[in-house]
Amino acid sequence: MLKKERTNVYDFNFHLVFVTKYRKQIFTTDELRNNMKTILLSIAENKEIEVSSIEVMSDHVHMLISFKPKYAPSSMVKSLKGTSAREWFKLHPETKSKLWGGHLWSPSFFMSTIGNVSENIVKQYIESQMQKSFKTKFG
């Protein structure tokens, strides 16, 4: 769905996956998974991140997110992971002992864009622009 701002119009979504440190199974009950969902959704709301879908598994999180183009994807991930870890340990300090070094998340993540058209369609569209421009000028 197109999102309109004062200076831009955009439509991009990201599939984001991040895992617990050492793939430790931390979110092992519905209550723990729901606590993390609540934390992540609160952070998203504060950071202007739209969450279309979220699932917290025992050792990782999947999110379908969108945010304004003025923000760098890596900044959004850093906000989600860093803030959620701090909030999580306030709620569940006992889980720190399951993680060497006390870090909740692995430093890595997976993120891919989700488009409503394929890469080939966009490539064809871009390549066709020169042909259209040439026809307009030299008819």
Secondary structure as a PSIPRED ss2 file (coil, helix, strand):
# PSIPRED VFORMAT (PSIPRED V4.0)

   1 M C   1.000  0.000  0.000
   2 L C   1.000  0.000  0.000
   3 K E   0.000  0.000  1.000
   4 K E   0.000  0.000  1.000
   5 E C   1.000  0.000  0.000
   6 R C   1.000  0.000  0.000
   7 T C   1.000  0.000  0.000
   8 N C   1.000  0.000  0.000
   9 V E   0.000  0.000  1.000
  10 Y E   0.000  0.000  1.000
  11 D C   1.000  0.000  0.000
  12 F C   1.000  0.000  0.000
  13 N E   0.000  0.000  1.000
  14 F E   0.000  0.000  1.000
  15 H E   0.000  0.000  1.000
  16 L E   0.000  0.000  1.000
  17 V E   0.000  0.000  1.000
  18 F E   0.000  0.000  1.000
  19 V E   0.000  0.000  1.000
  20 T E   0.000  0.000  1.000
  21 K H   0.000  1.000  0.000
  22 Y H   0.000  1.000  0.000
  23 R H   0.000  1.000  0.000
  24 K C   1.000  0.000  0.000
  25 Q C   1.000  0.000  0.000
  26 I C   1.000  0.000  0.000
  27 F C   1.000  0.000  0.000
  28 T C   1.000  0.000  0.000
  29 T C   1.000  0.000  0.000
  30 D H   0.000  1.000  0.000
  31 E H   0.000  1.000  0.000
  32 L H   0.000  1.000  0.000
  33 R H   0.000  1.000  0.000
  34 N H   0.000  1.000  0.000
  35 N H   0.000  1.000  0.000
  36 M H   0.000  1.000  0.000
  37 K H   0.000  1.000  0.000
  38 T H   0.000  1.000  0.000
  39 I H   0.000  1.000  0.000
  40 L H   0.000  1.000  0.000
  41 L H   0.000  1.000  0.000
  42 S H   0.000  1.000  0.000
  43 I H   0.000  1.000  0.000
  44 A H   0.000  1.000  0.000
  45 E H   0.000  1.000  0.000
  46 N H   0.000  1.000  0.000
  47 K C   1.000  0.000  0.000
  48 E C   1.000  0.000  0.000
  49 I E   0.000  0.000  1.000
  50 E E   0.000  0.000  1.000
  51 V E   0.000  0.000  1.000
  52 S E   0.000  0.000  1.000
  53 S E   0.000  0.000  1.000
  54 I E   0.000  0.000  1.000
  55 E E   0.000  0.000  1.000
  56 V E   0.000  0.000  1.000
  57 M C   1.000  0.000  0.000
  58 S C   1.000  0.000  0.000
  59 D C   1.000  0.000  0.000
  60 H E   0.000  0.000  1.000
  61 V E   0.000  0.000  1.000
  62 H E   0.000  0.000  1.000
  63 M E   0.000  0.000  1.000
  64 L E   0.000  0.000  1.000
  65 I E   0.000  0.000  1.000
  66 S E   0.000  0.000  1.000
  67 F E   0.000  0.000  1.000
  68 K C   1.000  0.000  0.000
  69 P C   1.000  0.000  0.000
  70 K C   1.000  0.000  0.000
  71 Y C   1.000  0.000  0.000
  72 A C   1.000  0.000  0.000
  73 P H   0.000  1.000  0.000
  74 S H   0.000  1.000  0.000
  75 S H   0.000  1.000  0.000
  76 M H   0.000  1.000  0.000
  77 V H   0.000  1.000  0.000
  78 K H   0.000  1.000  0.000
  79 S H   0.000  1.000  0.000
  80 L H   0.000  1.000  0.000
  81 K H   0.000  1.000  0.000
  82 G H   0.000  1.000  0.000
  83 T H   0.000  1.000  0.000
  84 S H   0.000  1.000  0.000
  85 A H   0.000  1.000  0.000
  86 R H   0.000  1.000  0.000
  87 E H   0.000  1.000  0.000
  88 W H   0.000  1.000  0.000
  89 F H   0.000  1.000  0.000
  90 K H   0.000  1.000  0.000
  91 L H   0.000  1.000  0.000
  92 H C   1.000  0.000  0.000
  93 P H   0.000  1.000  0.000
  94 E H   0.000  1.000  0.000
  95 T H   0.000  1.000  0.000
  96 K H   0.000  1.000  0.000
  97 S H   0.000  1.000  0.000
  98 K H   0.000  1.000  0.000
  99 L C   1.000  0.000  0.000
 100 W H   0.000  1.000  0.000
 101 G H   0.000  1.000  0.000
 102 G H   0.000  1.000  0.000
 103 H C   1.000  0.000  0.000
 104 L C   1.000  0.000  0.000
 105 W E   0.000  0.000  1.000
 106 S C   1.000  0.000  0.000
 107 P C   1.000  0.000  0.000
 108 S C   1.000  0.000  0.000
 109 F C   1.000  0.000  0.000
 110 F E   0.000  0.000  1.000
 111 M E   0.000  0.000  1.000
 112 S E   0.000  0.000  1.000
 113 T E   0.000  0.000  1.000
 114 I E   0.000  0.000  1.000
 115 G C   1.000  0.000  0.000
 116 N C   1.000  0.000  0.000
 117 V C   1.000  0.000  0.000
 118 S C   1.000  0.000  0.000
 119 E H   0.000  1.000  0.000
 120 N H   0.000  1.000  0.000
 121 I H   0.000  1.000  0.000
 122 V H   0.000  1.000  0.000
 123 K H   0.000  1.000  0.000
 124 Q H   0.000  1.000  0.000
 125 Y H   0.000  1.000  0.000
 126 I H   0.000  1.000  0.000
 127 E H   0.000  1.000  0.000
 128 S H   0.000  1.000  0.000
 129 Q H   0.000  1.000  0.000
 130 M H   0.000  1.000  0.000
 131 Q H   0.000  1.000  0.000
 132 K H   0.000  1.000  0.000
 133 S H   0.000  1.000  0.000
 134 F H   0.000  1.000  0.000
 135 K H   0.000  1.000  0.000
 136 T H   0.000  1.000  0.000
 137 K H   0.000  1.000  0.000
 138 F H   0.000  1.000  0.000
 139 G C   1.000  0.000  0.000
